[in-house]
């Protein structure tokens, strides 16, 4: 990976910085600014996704990271930026983000004691003129009018025209564009992600790299949970955490097989671990963290997953249902 190095940057080893077996070197800014994300030492980098994101930073490629909820898509981009001292900003494309929020709009200000209108730049023109990784979260949930604003930026050297100002903004050499999404732009095929939309294929085609991020291996996920909940980081706690991650894995397999409609993300596993620290009862914490979010008809199946990993029954277990009921 031949880095595009600028003044204020120096090359660093991907192996040393990201723990990935690679001889590649990438450019890192010398100084951190207020917009550089904080480094999370517990974060585990996925090799392929990290290399895809690094290509975005190094070669100015437009990178979209797709994956199920809780896989850490946005965090992955932020943690790469954090280790490169690259400023980053996340914008959630929920239904309330409008074209004016991205582009800018006239606002009323008081000037010389008199009310006057003044154009207030939106987040896009503000981010474009400085070293910044702009991350569009929930990219597949954006409104059509917003998506067509973004389409202008997807060209490698895409400039941006403020029609109200008769001004053309050219991107800073270190402006980067990323996106995260739960779907691949084909809409809500499995019923899990209401509110997402089918993406315009011409726009999807402009993304240079699409990385698919799946859940981490069991041991890596267990280490992250232990880092988040130090109270469970001893030997007994690690055994407990591995059983919890096994339950989560079974829910993901069950979801993939169509047996259940809800799966446990790593975020839910961490919440479960935190609730165990509060309630001192894995079963109660599991019920409060996950089971009560599930359809009642599926709770027998989820209780079976728990029984397989913990060798104990939940109150929802079919085995505890009185005969004849």
KEMARRO-57446 format. One record per residue: residue in three letters; y, x, z negated of N, C-alpha, C, CB in turn. Coordinates in steps of 0.2 Angstrom, whole numbers, padded with zeros to 4 digits, always signed. Glycine has a CB too. Example, Ala and Ser with C-alpha at 12.3 -4.5 7.8 and 13.67 -1.06 7.14 Angstrom:
2
ALA-0028+0066-0039-0022+0062-0039-0016+0066-0039-0022+0057-0045;SER-0011+0064-0035-0005+0068-0036+0000+0064-0039-0003+0070-0029;
This chain:
325
UNK-0006+0004+0000+0000+0000+0000+0006+0004+0000+0000-0005-0006;UNK+0009+0005+0006+0015+0009+0006+0021+0006+0003+0017+0011+0014;UNK+0024+0008-0002+0029+0005-0005+0036+0006-0002+0029+0007-0013;UNK+0040+0000-0003+0047+0001+0000+0051+0002-0006+0049-0006+0003;UNK+0053+0009-0007+0056+0011-0013+0063+0011-0012+0053+0018-0015;UNK+0067+0009-0017+0074+0009-0016+0077+0013-0022+0077+0002-0016;UNK+0084+0014-0022+0087+0018-0027+0086+0014-0034+0095+0019-0026;UNK+0084+0018-0039+0083+0014-0045+0076+0012-0046+0087+0008-0046;UNK+0071+0014-0041+0064+0013-0042+0060+0019-0041+0062+0008-0036;UNK+0055+0019-0044+0050+0025-0044+0043+0022-0043+0051+0029-0050;UNK+0039+0026-0040+0032+0024-0039+0028+0024-0045+0029+0028-0033;UNK+0023+0019-0046+0019+0019-0052+0012+0018-0049+0021+0014-0057;UNK+0007+0020-0053+0000+0019-0051-0003+0012-0053-0005+0024-0054;UNK-0006+0009-0048-0008+0002-0049-0014+0002-0054-0011-0001-0043;UNK-0018+0008-0054-0023+0009-0059-0021+0009-0066-0028+0015-0057;UNK-0015+0013-0067-0013+0014-0074-0009+0008-0076-0008+0020-0074;UNK-0005+0005-0072-0001-0001-0074-0005-0007-0075+0005-0002-0069;UNK-0009-0009-0070-0013-0015-0070-0020-0015-0072-0012-0018-0063;UNK-0023-0009-0073-0030-0008-0075-0034-0010-0069-0031-0012-0080;UNK-0032-0009-0063-0036-0011-0057-0039-0005-0054-0032-0015-0052;UNK-0045-0004-0052-0048+0002-0049-0045+0002-0042-0056+0001-0049;UNK-0040+0006-0041-0036+0006-0034-0032+0013-0035-0032+0000-0032;UNK-0031+0016-0029-0027+0022-0028-0020+0020-0026-0030+0027-0024;UNK-0019+0014-0025-0012+0011-0023-0007+0013-0028-0012+0004-0021;UNK-0001+0014-0025+0005+0015-0029+0011+0010-0027+0008+0022-0029;UNK+0014+0007-0032+0020+0002-0030+0026+0005-0034+0017-0005-0033;UNK+0032+0002-0031+0038+0004-0034+0040+0000-0040+0044+0003-0028;UNK+0043+0003-0045+0045+0000-0051+0052+0001-0053+0040+0002-0057;UNK+0056-0004-0055+0063-0003-0056+0063+0001-0063+0067-0009-0057;UNK+0068+0006-0063+0069+0010-0069+0071+0006-0075+0073+0016-0068;UNK+0075+0001-0074+0078-0003-0080+0076-0010-0080+0086-0002-0080;UNK+0076-0013-0086+0074-0020-0087+0081-0023-0088+0070-0021-0093;UNK+0081-0029-0085+0087-0034-0086+0085-0040-0090+0090-0035-0079;UNK+0090-0044-0091+0088-0050-0095+0084-0055-0092+0095-0053-0097;UNK+0083-0054-0085+0079-0059-0082+0072-0056-0080+0082-0061-0075;UNK+0070-0050-0083+0064-0047-0082+0059-0051-0088+0064-0040-0083;UNK+0054-0054-0086+0049-0057-0091+0047-0052-0096+0043-0060-0087;UNK+0045-0054-0102+0042-0050-0107+0035-0049-0105+0043-0054-0114;UNK+0033-0043-0107+0026-0041-0106+0021-0044-0111+0025-0033-0106;UNK+0016-0047-0108+0011-0049-0113+0005-0045-0113+0008-0057-0110;UNK+0004-0041-0118-0001-0035-0118-0008-0038-0118-0001-0031-0124;UNK-0009-0045-0119-0016-0048-0119-0018-0051-0112-0016-0054-0124;UNK-0013-0050-0108-0015-0053-0101-0020-0049-0097-0008-0054-0097;UNK-0024-0053-0094-0030-0050-0090-0028-0051-0082-0037-0052-0092;UNK-0028-0046-0078-0026-0047-0071-0032-0048-0067-0022-0041-0069;UNK-0032-0053-0063-0037-0054-0058-0036-0049-0052-0037-0061-0055;UNK-0041-0045-0050-0039-0040-0045-0036-0042-0038-0046-0036-0043;UNK-0040-0047-0035-0037-0050-0029-0031-0053-0029-0042-0054-0026;UNK-0030-0057-0034-0023-0060-0035-0018-0055-0036-0023-0066-0040;UNK-0019-0050-0040-0014-0045-0042-0012-0041-0036-0016-0041-0047;UNK-0017-0039-0032-0015-0036-0025-0011-0040-0021-0022-0033-0022;UNK-0013-0047-0020-0009-0051-0016-0002-0052-0019-0012-0058-0016;UNK-0001-0052-0025+0006-0053-0028+0010-0046-0027+0006-0054-0035;UNK+0006-0040-0028+0010-0034-0027+0012-0033-0019+0005-0028-0029;UNK+0008-0036-0015+0010-0036-0008+0016-0040-0007+0004-0039-0003;UNK+0017-0045-0010+0023-0049-0010+0029-0045-0012+0022-0055-0014;UNK+0028-0042-0018+0034-0038-0021+0035-0032-0016+0032-0035-0028;UNK+0030-0028-0014+0031-0022-0010+0033-0023-0003+0025-0018-0010;UNK+0030-0028+0001+0031-0029+0008+0035-0035+0009+0024-0029+0011;UNK+0038-0038+0004+0042-0044+0005+0038-0050+0009+0048-0042+0009;UNK+0031-0050+0007+0027-0056+0010+0028-0062+0006+0020-0054+0010;UNK+0028-0068+0009+0029-0074+0005+0022-0076+0002+0031-0080+0010;UNK+0021-0076-0004+0014-0077-0007+0014-0083-0011+0013-0071-0012;UNK+0009-0087-0010+0007-0093-0013+0001-0092-0017+0007-0099-0009;UNK+0001-0094-0024-0005-0093-0028-0008-0100-0029-0004-0089-0034;UNK-0014-0102-0027-0017-0109-0028-0022-0108-0033-0019-0112-0022;UNK-0023-0113-0038-0028-0114-0042-0028-0120-0047-0029-0107-0046;UNK-0033-0121-0050-0033-0127-0055-0028-0125-0061-0040-0128-0058;UNK-0027-0131-0064-0022-0130-0070-0025-0125-0075-0020-0137-0073;UNK-0020-0122-0078-0022-0117-0084-0025-0111-0082-0027-0121-0088;UNK-0025-0109-0075-0028-0103-0073-0023-0097-0074-0031-0103-0066;UNK-0017-0099-0075-0011-0094-0076-0008-0091-0070-0014-0088-0080;UNK-0007-0096-0065-0004-0094-0059+0003-0091-0059-0004-0100-0054;UNK+0007-0095-0062+0014-0092-0063+0014-0086-0068+0019-0098-0066;UNK+0010-0087-0073+0010-0081-0078+0008-0075-0075+0006-0083-0084;UNK+0003-0075-0070+0001-0070-0066+0007-0066-0063-0005-0071-0061;UNK+0011-0070-0059+0016-0067-0055+0021-0064-0060+0020-0073-0051;UNK+0023-0068-0066+0028-0065-0071+0025-0059-0074+0029-0071-0076;UNK+0019-0058-0075+0016-0052-0078+0016-0046-0074+0009-0053-0081;UNK+0015-0048-0067+0016-0042-0062+0024-0040-0062+0014-0044-0055;UNK+0028-0045-0062+0035-0043-0062+0037-0040-0068+0039-0050-0061;UNK+0034-0042-0074+0036-0039-0080+0035-0031-0080+0033-0042-0086;UNK+0029-0029-0077+0027-0022-0077+0030-0018-0072+0019-0022-0076;UNK+0034-0022-0067+0038-0018-0062+0045-0019-0064+0036-0021-0055;UNK+0047-0021-0070+0054-0022-0072+0058-0026-0066+0057-0016-0073;UNK+0054-0031-0063+0057-0035-0058+0060-0042-0061+0052-0036-0052;UNK+0066-0043-0060+0069-0050-0062+0065-0056-0059+0076-0051-0061;UNK+0064-0061-0063+0060-0067-0060+0063-0073-0063+0052-0066-0062;UNK+0062-0078-0059+0065-0085-0061+0060-0090-0059+0072-0086-0059;UNK+0058-0095-0063+0054-0100-0061+0058-0107-0060+0048-0101-0066;UNK+0056-0110-0055+0059-0117-0054+0053-0122-0053+0064-0117-0047;UNK+0053-0127-0057+0048-0132-0056+0050-0137-0052+0046-0135-0063;UNK+0046-0138-0046+0048-0143-0041+0046-0150-0043+0045-0141-0034;UNK+0048-0152-0049+0046-0159-0051+0050-0164-0047+0046-0160-0058;UNK+0049-0170-0048+0052-0176-0044+0060-0176-0045+0049-0182-0045;UNK+0062-0173-0051+0069-0173-0052+0073-0167-0049+0070-0173-0060;UNK+0070-0162-0046+0073-0157-0043+0076-0160-0036+0069-0151-0042;UNK+0082-0159-0035+0085-0162-0028+0087-0156-0024+0090-0167-0030;UNK+0089-0158-0018+0092-0153-0013+0098-0150-0016+0093-0156-0006;UNK+0102-0154-0019+0108-0152-0022+0107-0147-0027+0113-0158-0024;UNK+0102-0148-0031+0100-0143-0037+0099-0136-0034+0094-0146-0041;UNK+0096-0136-0028+0094-0130-0025+0100-0127-0021+0088-0131-0020;UNK+0103-0131-0018+0108-0128-0013+0115-0127-0017+0109-0133-0007;UNK+0117-0133-0021+0123-0133-0024+0127-0139-0023+0128-0126-0022;UNK+0132-0140-0026+0136-0146-0025+0143-0146-0028+0133-0152-0029;UNK+0148-0150-0026+0154-0150-0028+0155-0153-0035+0159-0154-0024;UNK+0158-0150-0040+0159-0152-0047+0166-0153-0048+0155-0147-0052;UNK+0168-0157-0053+0175-0158-0055+0177-0153-0061+0176-0165-0057;UNK+0182-0149-0060+0184-0144-0065+0192-0145-0066+0183-0137-0062;UNK+0194-0142-0072+0201-0143-0073+0204-0136-0071+0202-0145-0081;UNK+0209-0136-0067+0212-0130-0064+0220-0131-0065+0210-0129-0057;UNK+0223-0127-0069+0230-0128-0070+0232-0134-0073+0234-0126-0064;UNK+0227-0137-0078+0229-0143-0081+0227-0149-0077+0236-0143-0083;UNK+0225-0148-0070+0224-0154-0066+0216-0154-0064+0228-0153-0060;UNK+0214-0160-0063+0207-0160-0061+0206-0158-0053+0204-0167-0062;UNK+0201-0154-0052+0200-0152-0045+0193-0151-0044+0204-0145-0044;UNK+0191-0151-0037+0184-0150-0036+0182-0143-0034+0182-0155-0030;UNK+0176-0141-0036+0174-0134-0035+0167-0134-0033+0176-0129-0041;UNK+0165-0130-0028+0158-0130-0026+0154-0125-0031+0157-0127-0019;UNK+0149-0128-0034+0145-0124-0039+0138-0123-0035+0143-0129-0045;UNK+0137-0116-0034+0131-0114-0031+0124-0116-0035+0131-0107-0030;UNK+0119-0118-0031+0113-0120-0034+0109-0113-0035+0109-0124-0029;UNK+0103-0114-0037+0098-0109-0039+0096-0104-0033+0092-0111-0042;UNK+0096-0107-0027+0094-0103-0021+0099-0098-0019+0092-0108-0015;UNK+0105-0100-0018+0110-0095-0016+0111-0090-0021+0117-0098-0014;UNK+0111-0092-0028+0112-0088-0033+0107-0082-0033+0112-0091-0040;UNK+0100-0084-0032+0095-0079-0033+0094-0075-0027+0088-0083-0034;UNK+0097-0077-0021+0095-0074-0015+0100-0067-0015+0097-0078-0009;UNK+0105-0067-0018+0110-0061-0017+0108-0056-0022+0117-0063-0018;UNK+0103-0056-0026+0101-0050-0031+0094-0049-0031+0104-0053-0038;UNK+0092-0043-0034+0085-0042-0035+0082-0048-0039+0083-0035-0038;UNK+0077-0052-0036+0075-0058-0040+0068-0060-0037+0080-0063-0040;UNK+0063-0061-0041+0057-0065-0038+0058-0072-0040+0051-0062-0041;UNK+0059-0076-0035+0060-0084-0036+0053-0087-0035+0065-0087-0031;UNK+0051-0090-0041+0044-0093-0041+0045-0101-0041+0040-0091-0047;UNK+0043-0104-0036+0043-0111-0035+0036-0114-0038+0044-0114-0028;UNK+0036-0117-0044+0030-0120-0047+0029-0127-0045+0031-0120-0055;UNK+0023-0129-0045+0021-0136-0043+0024-0137-0036+0024-0141-0048;UNK+0022-0132-0032+0025-0132-0025+0023-0138-0021+0023-0126-0021;UNK+0016-0141-0023+0014-0146-0019+0016-0153-0022+0006-0146-0019;UNK+0021-0153-0027+0024-0159-0029+0031-0160-0027+0023-0159-0037;UNK+0034-0155-0023+0041-0156-0021+0042-0161-0017+0043-0149-0018;UNK+0048-0164-0017+0050-0169-0013+0051-0167-0006+0057-0173-0016;UNK+0050-0171-0001+0051-0168+0006+0058-0165+0008+0050-0174+0011;UNK+0063-0168+0005+0070-0166+0007+0071-0159+0004+0076-0170+0004;UNK+0068-0158-0002+0068-0151-0005+0064-0146-0001+0065-0152-0013;UNK+0058-0148+0001+0053-0144+0004+0057-0141+0011+0047-0147+0006;UNK+0060-0145+0014+0063-0143+0020+0069-0138+0019+0066-0148+0025;UNK+0072-0138+0013+0077-0133+0011+0073-0126+0010+0081-0135+0005;UNK+0068-0126+0007+0064-0120+0006+0061-0117+0013+0058-0122+0001;UNK+0060-0122+0017+0057-0119+0024+0061-0114+0027+0056-0125+0028;UNK+0068-0115+0026+0073-0110+0029+0072-0103+0026+0080-0112+0028;UNK+0069-0103+0020+0069-0096+0017+0062-0092+0018+0069-0097+0009;UNK+0058-0096+0021+0051-0093+0022+0050-0088+0027+0046-0099+0023;UNK+0055-0088+0032+0055-0082+0036+0057-0076+0032+0060-0083+0042;UNK+0054-0070+0035+0054-0064+0031+0062-0062+0029+0051-0058+0035;UNK+0066-0063+0034+0073-0061+0033+0077-0067+0033+0075-0056+0039;UNK+0074-0073+0031+0077-0079+0032+0084-0080+0028+0073-0085+0029;UNK+0089-0081+0032+0096-0082+0029+0096-0089+0027+0101-0080+0034;UNK+0102-0091+0023+0103-0097+0021+0110-0100+0022+0101-0098+0013;UNK+0111-0105+0025+0117-0108+0027+0120-0113+0022+0117-0110+0034;UNK+0125-0112+0019+0129-0117+0015+0133-0121+0020+0132-0114+0009;UNK+0131-0127+0022+0135-0130+0027+0142-0133+0024+0131-0136+0030;UNK+0142-0134+0018+0148-0137+0015+0153-0131+0015+0147-0140+0008;UNK+0151-0125+0014+0155-0119+0014+0156-0115+0020+0153-0115+0008;UNK+0153-0117+0025+0153-0114+0032+0151-0106+0030+0160-0114+0035;UNK+0146-0105+0026+0145-0098+0024+0137-0097+0025+0147-0097+0017;UNK+0136-0091+0028+0129-0089+0028+0127-0084+0023+0127-0087+0036;UNK+0122-0085+0019+0120-0080+0014+0113-0076+0017+0118-0084+0008;UNK+0114-0070+0017+0108-0065+0019+0105-0063+0012+0111-0059+0023;UNK+0098-0063+0012+0095-0061+0006+0096-0054+0004+0087-0063+0007;UNK+0096-0053-0002+0096-0046-0005+0089-0042-0003+0097-0046-0013;UNK+0089-0036-0001+0083-0032+0001+0077-0033-0004+0084-0025+0002;UNK+0079-0035-0011+0074-0035-0016+0073-0043-0018+0075-0031-0022;UNK+0075-0047-0014+0074-0054-0016+0067-0056-0013+0079-0059-0012;UNK+0063-0059-0018+0056-0061-0016+0055-0068-0017+0051-0056-0020;UNK+0050-0071-0014+0048-0078-0014+0041-0079-0016+0051-0082-0008;UNK+0039-0083-0021+0033-0085-0023+0032-0092-0024+0030-0081-0029;UNK+0026-0095-0024+0025-0102-0026+0018-0102-0029+0025-0106-0019;UNK+0017-0108-0033+0011-0109-0036+0009-0117-0035+0011-0108-0044;UNK+0003-0118-0034+0001-0125-0033-0006-0126-0035+0002-0127-0025;UNK-0007-0132-0037-0014-0134-0039-0019-0136-0033-0014-0140-0044;UNK-0016-0138-0028-0020-0140-0022-0018-0135-0016-0019-0147-0020;UNK-0022-0135-0011-0020-0131-0005-0016-0135+0000-0027-0129-0002;UNK-0012-0140-0002-0008-0143+0002-0011-0149+0006-0005-0138+0007;UNK-0017-0151+0004-0020-0157+0007-0020-0163+0004-0027-0155+0009;UNK-0016-0163-0002-0015-0169-0006-0020-0169-0012-0016-0175-0002;UNK-0020-0175-0015-0024-0176-0021-0031-0178-0019-0021-0181-0026;UNK-0036-0174-0017-0042-0175-0015-0047-0178-0020-0045-0170-0011;UNK-0047-0175-0026-0052-0176-0031-0049-0181-0037-0054-0170-0034;UNK-0043-0183-0036-0040-0188-0041-0037-0184-0047-0045-0193-0043;UNK-0037-0178-0048-0035-0174-0054-0028-0173-0054-0039-0168-0054;UNK-0024-0173-0048-0017-0171-0048-0013-0176-0045-0016-0164-0044;UNK-0012-0182-0048-0007-0187-0046+0000-0184-0045-0008-0193-0051;UNK+0003-0186-0040+0010-0184-0039+0011-0179-0034+0013-0182-0045;UNK+0005-0175-0032+0006-0170-0027+0006-0173-0020+0000-0165-0027;UNK+0008-0170-0015+0009-0172-0008+0005-0168-0003+0016-0173-0007;UNK+0004-0170+0002+0002-0166+0008+0007-0162+0010-0002-0170+0014;UNK+0006-0156+0011+0012-0151+0013+0012-0151+0021+0011-0144+0011;UNK+0018-0150+0024+0019-0150+0031+0016-0143+0033+0027-0149+0032;UNK+0011-0144+0038+0007-0138+0040+0012-0133+0043+0002-0140+0044;UNK+0017-0134+0046+0021-0129+0049+0025-0125+0043+0027-0133+0053;UNK+0026-0128+0038+0029-0125+0032+0023-0120+0029+0032-0129+0027;UNK+0017-0123+0028+0012-0120+0025+0010-0114+0029+0006-0124+0024;UNK+0011-0114+0035+0009-0109+0040+0014-0103+0039+0009-0111+0047;UNK+0020-0104+0036+0025-0099+0035+0023-0094+0029+0032-0101+0034;UNK+0019-0096+0025+0017-0092+0019+0012-0086+0022+0013-0096+0013;UNK+0014-0080+0020+0010-0075+0023+0004-0074+0020+0014-0068+0022;UNK+0003-0075+0013-0003-0074+0009-0004-0080+0005-0002-0067+0005;UNK-0010-0083+0005-0012-0088+0000-0018-0085-0004-0014-0094+0004;UNK-0016-0084-0011-0022-0081-0015-0024-0087-0019-0019-0076-0020;UNK-0031-0087-0020-0034-0092-0024-0036-0089-0031-0041-0095-0021;UNK-0034-0092-0036-0035-0089-0043-0040-0094-0047-0028-0089-0047;UNK-0045-0092-0049-0050-0096-0052-0050-0094-0060-0057-0095-0049;UNK-0054-0097-0064-0054-0095-0071-0058-0088-0072-0058-0100-0075;UNK-0056-0085-0077-0058-0078-0078-0065-0078-0081-0053-0075-0084;UNK-0068-0072-0080-0075-0072-0083-0075-0073-0091-0078-0064-0082;UNK-0081-0075-0093-0081-0077-0100-0078-0072-0105-0088-0079-0102;UNK-0080-0066-0105-0078-0061-0110-0070-0060-0109-0082-0054-0109;UNK-0068-0060-0103-0060-0059-0102-0057-0065-0106-0058-0058-0095;UNK-0059-0071-0104-0056-0077-0107-0056-0077-0115-0059-0083-0104;UNK-0062-0074-0117-0063-0074-0125-0058-0069-0128-0070-0072-0126;UNK-0057-0063-0124-0052-0058-0127-0045-0061-0127-0053-0052-0123;UNK-0043-0065-0122-0037-0068-0122-0036-0073-0128-0035-0071-0115;UNK-0041-0077-0129-0041-0082-0134-0040-0078-0141-0047-0087-0134;UNK-0044-0073-0142-0044-0069-0148-0037-0066-0149-0049-0064-0148;UNK-0034-0064-0143-0027-0061-0144-0022-0066-0146-0025-0057-0137;UNK-0023-0072-0144-0018-0077-0145-0019-0080-0152-0019-0083-0140;UNK-0025-0080-0155-0027-0082-0161-0030-0077-0166-0031-0089-0161;UNK-0026-0072-0168-0029-0067-0172-0033-0068-0178-0023-0062-0174;UNK-0032-0074-0180-0036-0076-0186-0044-0077-0184-0034-0083-0189;UNK-0045-0077-0178-0052-0078-0175-0055-0071-0172-0053-0084-0171;UNK-0051-0066-0173-0052-0060-0169-0058-0056-0172-0046-0056-0168;UNK-0061-0057-0178-0066-0053-0181-0073-0055-0178-0066-0055-0189;UNK-0078-0052-0180-0084-0053-0177-0087-0060-0177-0090-0048-0180;UNK-0086-0063-0182-0089-0070-0183-0084-0075-0178-0088-0073-0190;UNK-0078-0073-0178-0073-0077-0174-0074-0076-0167-0066-0075-0176;UNK-0076-0070-0165-0077-0069-0158-0084-0072-0155-0078-0061-0156;UNK-0089-0073-0160-0095-0077-0158-0093-0084-0157-0100-0076-0164;UNK-0088-0086-0162-0086-0093-0161-0082-0094-0154-0082-0095-0167;UNK-0078-0090-0153-0074-0090-0147-0078-0090-0141-0069-0085-0147;UNK-0083-0086-0141-0088-0086-0135-0091-0093-0134-0093-0080-0135;UNK-0093-0096-0139-0096-0102-0139-0091-0107-0136-0099-0105-0146;UNK-0085-0107-0138-0080-0111-0136-0079-0111-0128-0073-0110-0139;UNK-0079-0104-0126-0078-0103-0119-0084-0106-0115-0076-0096-0117;UNK-0090-0105-0118-0096-0108-0115-0095-0115-0114-0102-0106-0119;UNK-0092-0119-0119-0091-0126-0118-0086-0127-0112-0089-0129-0125;UNK-0081-0123-0112-0076-0124-0107-0079-0123-0100-0070-0120-0108;UNK-0083-0118-0100-0087-0117-0093-0091-0123-0091-0091-0110-0094;UNK-0095-0125-0096-0099-0131-0094-0095-0137-0092-0103-0133-0100;UNK-0089-0138-0095-0085-0144-0092-0082-0142-0085-0079-0145-0097;UNK-0081-0136-0084-0079-0134-0077-0084-0135-0072-0076-0127-0077;UNK-0090-0133-0074-0096-0134-0070-0098-0142-0069-0103-0131-0072;UNK-0097-0145-0074-0098-0153-0074-0093-0156-0069-0098-0156-0081;UNK-0087-0154-0070-0082-0157-0065-0083-0155-0058-0075-0154-0067;UNK-0085-0149-0057-0087-0147-0050-0093-0151-0047-0088-0139-0049;UNK-0097-0153-0052-0103-0157-0049-0102-0164-0049-0109-0155-0054;UNK-0096-0166-0052-0094-0173-0052-0097-0177-0058-0097-0176-0045;UNK-0099-0174-0063-0102-0177-0069-0096-0179-0073-0106-0172-0073;UNK-0091-0176-0074-0085-0178-0078-0079-0177-0074-0085-0174-0084;UNK-0073-0180-0076-0067-0180-0072-0062-0176-0076-0065-0187-0071;UNK-0063-0173-0081-0059-0169-0085-0062-0162-0087-0056-0172-0091;UNK-0058-0157-0086-0061-0150-0087-0056-0147-0092-0062-0146-0081;UNK-0059-0142-0096-0055-0138-0101-0052-0132-0097-0060-0136-0107;UNK-0046-0131-0098-0042-0125-0095-0042-0120-0101-0035-0127-0093;UNK-0041-0114-0099-0040-0109-0104-0034-0111-0109-0038-0102-0101;UNK-0029-0114-0107-0024-0117-0112-0027-0121-0117-0018-0120-0108;UNK-0031-0126-0115-0035-0130-0120-0039-0126-0125-0039-0136-0116;UNK-0042-0121-0122-0047-0117-0127-0042-0114-0132-0051-0112-0122;UNK-0037-0111-0130-0032-0108-0135-0030-0113-0140-0026-0105-0131;UNK-0028-0119-0137-0026-0125-0142-0032-0126-0147-0024-0131-0138;UNK-0038-0127-0144-0043-0128-0149-0044-0123-0154-0050-0128-0144;UNK-0043-0116-0152-0044-0111-0157-0038-0111-0162-0044-0104-0153;UNK-0032-0113-0160-0027-0114-0165-0028-0120-0170-0020-0115-0161;UNK-0031-0125-0167-0033-0131-0171-0038-0129-0176-0034-0137-0167;UNK-0043-0125-0174-0048-0123-0179-0045-0119-0185-0053-0118-0175;UNK-0040-0115-0183-0037-0111-0189-0033-0116-0193-0031-0107-0186;UNK-0031-0122-0191-0028-0127-0195-0033-0131-0199-0023-0132-0191;UNK-0038-0134-0195-0043-0139-0198-0049-0136-0201-0045-0144-0193;UNK-0050-0129-0199-0056-0126-0202-0063-0130-0200-0056-0125-0209;UNK-0063-0133-0194-0068-0137-0192-0069-0137-0185-0068-0145-0195;UNK-0073-0133-0182-0073-0133-0174-0074-0140-0171-0079-0128-0172;UNK-0079-0144-0174-0080-0151-0171-0074-0155-0171-0085-0154-0175;UNK-0070-0156-0177-0064-0160-0177-0059-0157-0173-0062-0160-0185;UNK-0058-0150-0173-0053-0147-0168-0054-0149-0161-0053-0140-0170;UNK-0061-0148-0159-0063-0150-0152-0061-0157-0150-0070-0149-0151;UNK-0063-0162-0155-0061-0169-0154-0053-0170-0153-0064-0173-0159;UNK-0049-0167-0157-0042-0168-0157-0039-0164-0151-0039-0165-0163;UNK-0042-0158-0149-0039-0154-0143-0041-0157-0136-0041-0147-0144;UNK-0048-0159-0136-0050-0161-0129-0054-0168-0128-0055-0155-0127;UNK-0058-0169-0133-0063-0175-0132-0058-0181-0131-0068-0176-0138;UNK-0053-0182-0136-0049-0188-0135-0045-0189-0129-0045-0188-0141;UNK-0045-0184-0125-0041-0184-0119-0046-0187-0113-0038-0177-0116;UNK-0052-0187-0115-0057-0189-0109-0059-0196-0109-0064-0185-0111;UNK-0061-0198-0104-0064-0205-0103-0070-0206-0108-0066-0207-0096;UNK-0069-0212-0111-0075-0214-0116-0082-0213-0113-0074-0221-0119;UNK-0082-0215-0107-0089-0215-0104-0092-0208-0103-0089-0219-0097;UNK-0087-0203-0103-0089-0196-0102-0090-0192-0108-0084-0193-0098;UNK-0089-0196-0114-0089-0192-0120-0096-0190-0122-0086-0196-0126;UNK-0101-0194-0120-0108-0192-0122-0110-0185-0118-0113-0198-0119;UNK-0108-0185-0112-0109-0179-0108-0106-0173-0111-0107-0180-0101;UNK-0099-0174-0113-0096-0168-0116-0099-0166-0123-0088-0170-0117;UNK-0101-0171-0127-0104-0170-0133-0111-0166-0132-0106-0176-0137;UNK-0114-0167-0126-0120-0163-0125-0118-0156-0123-0124-0166-0119;UNK-0113-0155-0120-0110-0148-0119-0109-0144-0125-0104-0148-0114;UNK-0106-0148-0130-0105-0145-0137-0111-0143-0140-0100-0150-0141;UNK-0116-0148-0140-0122-0147-0144-0126-0141-0141-0126-0153-0143;UNK-0126-0140-0134-0129-0134-0131-0126-0128-0134-0129-0135-0124;UNK-0120-0127-0135-0116-0121-0137-0116-0120-0144-0110-0121-0134;UNK-0116-0125-0148-0115-0125-0155-0121-0127-0159-0109-0129-0157;UNK-0126-0130-0156-0132-0132-0160-0130-0137-0165-0136-0126-0162;UNK-0125-0141-0164-0123-0146-0169-0121-0152-0165-0118-0144-0174;UNK-0121-0158-0168-0119-0164-0164-0112-0166-0166-0124-0170-0166;UNK-0108-0169-0161-0102-0172-0163-0103-0179-0164-0097-0171-0156;UNK-0098-0182-0167-0099-0190-0169-0100-0194-0163-0093-0192-0173;UNK-0097-0191-0157-0098-0195-0151-0105-0194-0147-0092-0193-0146;UNK-0109-0190-0150-0115-0188-0147-0120-0194-0147-0119-0183-0151;UNK-0123-0195-0141-0128-0200-0140-0134-0200-0145-0131-0200-0133;UNK-0135-0194-0148-0141-0194-0152-0139-0197-0159-0142-0186-0154;UNK-0133-0198-0160-0131-0201-0167-0129-0209-0166-0124-0198-0169;UNK-0130-0212-0160-0129-0219-0159-0136-0222-0162-0129-0220-0151;UNK-0134-0227-0166-0140-0231-0169-0144-0234-0164-0138-0236-0174;UNK-0151-0234-0165-0156-0237-0161-0154-0245-0160-0163-0237-0163;UNK-0154-0247-0153-0153-0254-0152-0146-0255-0150-0155-0258-0157;UNK-0141-0251-0151-0134-0252-0150-0133-0250-0142-0130-0247-0154;
